[in-house]
Amino acid sequence: MAESFGVDPERYDRARPPYPAALVERILAASPGRDLLDVGCGTGIEARQFQAAGCDVLGVDPDARMAAFARESGVDVEVATFEDWDPAGRTFDAVVAGQAWHWVDPVRGPAKAAEVLRPGGLLAVFGHVYAMPPGIAEAYATAFRRVAPDSPMGLPNAERTALDIYRTMFAAAADGMRRADGLGEPEQWRFDWEHTYTRDEWLDLLPTTGGLTRLPADKLAELLADVGAAVDRLGGEFTLQYTTLAAVAALQWS
């Protein structure tokens, strides 16, 4: 599934939201410099944000299709999983990962990050979580269960929200950082923001999400039709409440 996102990198880059400027600023304020390694850089969404803030960024991604798109947008990318990537003696002021750290081995990943960080350097992993408005969420859940009843992604149960699930994921990421030699006590950051989507913009984004990237075209079209009808019932657009979570730890001075 980790490599299914590269099926349509143009859509992915167009539809996926960028990260809050406050997150980028906070990472750079805590980093000793501006040489960054972007793990699971995808099409380069966060890499370009850090470049715009004055950083030199090297991306690593296992999907050659995503890497090719990122290169065309001005990001230097090497194709490999982070665990197998060869740093060739290079070190960095920060290792970052946006919407990607859950694909990295929870033990080997933090340990490797610590190996390539300069003293005081930062490991910062982050990602978005959102909750669709009730009418849209209900239409999505009903259609998803109908077209993909056996999907391994499933849907959150009524007792656990998407934010609960992501909090658990980022708590696990922080635990992995604690176990890595050299990394200090991790912090967890939160940024709340919102974005208004039109019907077409939302239907452009949904096929890039993990539960839908491998759906057959006819099943995807069926689900999008139902969700689109739900957005139409809300007047053709809606405002989505986003939360961006981060787990961050610094390499201690020796």
C-alpha positions in Angstrom: 0.0 0.0 0.0 2.9 2.4 0.7 3.7 2.4 -3.0 0.1 2.7 -4.2 0.2 6.5 -3.8 2.4 6.8 -6.8 -0.3 5.7 -9.2 -1.2 9.3 -9.9 1.5 11.6 -8.5 0.1 14.7 -10.3 -3.2 14.3 -8.5 -1.5 13.6 -5.2 0.6 16.7 -5.5 -2.3 18.9 -6.6 -4.9 17.7 -4.1 -2.9 17.0 -0.9 -2.7 20.0 1.5 0.6 21.6 2.5 1.7 21.8 6.1 1.1 24.8 8.4 3.7 27.5 8.1 3.9 27.5 11.9 5.1 23.9 11.8 7.8 24.7 9.3 8.9 27.7 11.3 9.0 25.8 14.6 11.1 23.0 13.2 13.6 25.4 11.7 13.7 27.4 15.0 14.7 24.2 16.8 17.2 23.0 14.2 20.9 23.9 14.3 20.9 24.6 10.6 19.0 24.3 7.3 20.3 21.1 5.7 17.3 18.7 5.7 16.6 15.1 4.9 13.0 14.4 3.9 12.0 10.8 4.5 9.2 9.5 2.3 9.2 12.9 0.5 6.6 11.8 -2.1 6.0 14.4 -4.7 7.9 17.0 -2.6 5.0 18.9 -0.9 6.8 19.6 2.4 10.3 19.6 0.7 9.3 22.6 -1.4 7.9 24.4 1.7 11.3 23.9 3.5 13.1 25.0 0.3 11.0 28.2 0.3 12.1 28.8 3.9 15.7 28.7 2.8 16.6 25.1 3.3 18.7 22.7 1.3 16.6 19.5 1.1 17.4 15.9 0.0 14.5 13.6 -0.3 14.3 9.8 0.0 11.4 7.9 -1.3 10.9 4.2 -2.3 8.5 5.1 -5.2 10.3 6.1 -8.4 7.2 7.7 -9.8 6.8 10.0 -6.8 10.5 10.7 -6.9 10.4 11.6 -10.6 7.6 14.1 -10.0 9.5 15.7 -7.0 12.6 16.1 -9.1 10.7 17.9 -11.8 9.4 20.3 -9.1 13.0 21.1 -8.1 13.6 18.6 -5.3 16.7 16.3 -5.2 15.5 12.8 -4.5 17.2 9.4 -4.1 15.0 6.3 -4.5 15.1 3.9 -1.6 13.4 3.0 1.6 14.8 4.9 4.5 16.0 1.7 6.2 18.0 0.7 3.1 19.1 4.1 2.0 22.9 4.8 2.0 23.8 8.2 3.6 27.4 7.8 2.2 28.7 9.7 5.2 26.3 12.7 4.8 24.7 14.3 7.9 21.9 16.7 8.3 20.5 19.4 10.7 17.0 17.8 10.6 15.3 14.6 9.4 11.7 15.3 8.6 8.8 13.0 7.5 5.4 14.2 6.5 2.5 11.7 6.3 5.2 8.9 5.9 6.7 7.8 9.2 4.1 5.1 9.8 5.7 3.3 6.8 9.1 3.3 8.4 10.3 0.5 10.8 9.6 1.9 14.3 13.0 0.7 15.6 15.3 1.0 12.7 13.9 4.3 11.6 14.7 6.5 14.7 18.0 4.7 15.1 19.0 5.6 11.5 17.8 9.1 11.9 20.0 9.5 15.0 23.0 8.2 12.9 22.6 10.9 10.2 21.8 13.9 12.4 24.4 16.4 13.5 24.7 17.2 17.2 21.6 19.1 18.2 19.8 18.0 15.0 16.1 17.3 15.0 14.0 14.3 14.0 10.5 15.7 13.3 7.7 13.5 12.0 4.2 14.9 11.3 0.9 14.4 9.6 -2.6 15.6 9.1 -5.8 14.3 10.6 -9.3 15.5 9.9 -13.0 14.7 10.5 -15.4 15.1 7.7 -18.7 16.9 8.4 -21.3 14.3 9.6 -23.4 14.2 6.4 -20.3 13.7 4.2 -18.8 11.2 6.7 -21.9 9.1 6.7 -22.1 9.0 2.9 -18.4 8.1 2.7 -18.7 5.3 5.4 -21.8 3.8 3.8 -20.3 3.8 0.3 -17.0 2.5 1.6 -18.5 -0.5 3.3 -20.5 -1.3 0.2 -17.7 -1.1 -2.4 -14.8 -2.3 -0.2 -16.3 -4.6 2.5 -13.0 -6.5 2.8 -10.6 -3.6 2.8 -7.8 -3.9 5.4 -8.0 -0.2 6.0 -11.5 -0.4 7.5 -13.2 2.6 9.2 -12.8 4.0 12.7 -15.4 2.6 15.1 -17.8 4.9 16.9 -15.7 4.9 20.0 -12.5 6.0 18.3 -12.2 9.2 16.2 -9.6 9.7 13.5 -7.8 12.1 15.9 -7.7 9.3 18.6 -6.1 7.0 16.1 -3.5 9.5 15.0 -2.7 10.4 18.6 -1.9 6.8 19.2 0.3 6.6 16.1 2.3 9.7 17.2 2.6 8.4 20.7 4.1 5.3 19.2 6.5 7.4 17.1 7.6 9.2 20.2 8.2 5.9 22.0 10.4 4.8 19.1 12.4 8.0 19.5 12.9 7.3 23.2 14.4 3.9 22.4 16.9 5.3 19.9 20.4 5.9 21.3 21.2 9.6 21.3 17.8 11.1 20.9 16.4 13.2 23.7 12.9 13.2 25.2 10.4 13.7 22.4 7.9 16.5 22.3 4.5 16.3 20.7 3.1 19.4 18.9 -0.3 20.2 17.6 -1.5 22.7 15.0 -5.2 23.3 14.3 -6.4 24.9 11.1 -9.1 24.7 8.5 -9.6 24.7 4.7 -12.7 25.1 2.6 -13.2 22.5 -0.2 -15.5 22.7 -3.2 -17.2 19.4 -4.3 -14.6 19.0 -7.1 -11.6 19.7 -4.9 -12.8 17.1 -2.3 -13.4 14.5 -4.9 -9.9 15.2 -6.3 -8.4 14.6 -2.8 -10.2 11.4 -1.8 -8.6 9.1 -4.4 -5.2 10.0 -2.9 -6.1 8.6 0.6 -4.9 5.2 1.8 -8.3 3.5 1.8 -9.0 4.4 -1.8 -5.7 4.2 -3.8 -6.2 0.6 -4.7 -9.9 0.5 -5.4 -11.0 -0.6 -8.9 -12.0 2.4 -11.0 -15.7 1.4 -11.1 -15.9 1.1 -7.3 -14.0 4.4 -6.8 -16.4 6.1 -9.2 -19.4 4.7 -7.2 -18.1 6.0 -3.9 -17.2 9.4 -5.3 -20.7 9.8 -6.7 -22.2 9.2 -3.3 -19.8 11.6 -1.6 -20.3 14.2 -4.2 -24.0 14.1 -3.7 -23.5 14.6 0.0 -21.4 17.7 -0.7 -24.0 19.0 -3.0 -26.6 18.7 -0.2 -24.4 21.0 1.8 -24.4 23.6 -0.9 -21.5 22.4 -3.0 -18.7 23.2 -0.5 -17.7 22.7 3.1 -15.0 23.7 5.6 -12.8 20.9 6.9 -11.2 21.1 10.4 -7.6 19.9 10.2 -5.2 19.0 13.0 -1.5 18.5 12.2 0.3 16.4 14.8 4.1 16.1 15.2 6.5 14.1 17.3 9.9 15.7 17.6 13.2 14.8 19.3 16.7 16.3 19.2 20.0 14.5 19.0 21.8 15.3 22.3 25.2 16.9 22.3 28.0 14.5 23.1 
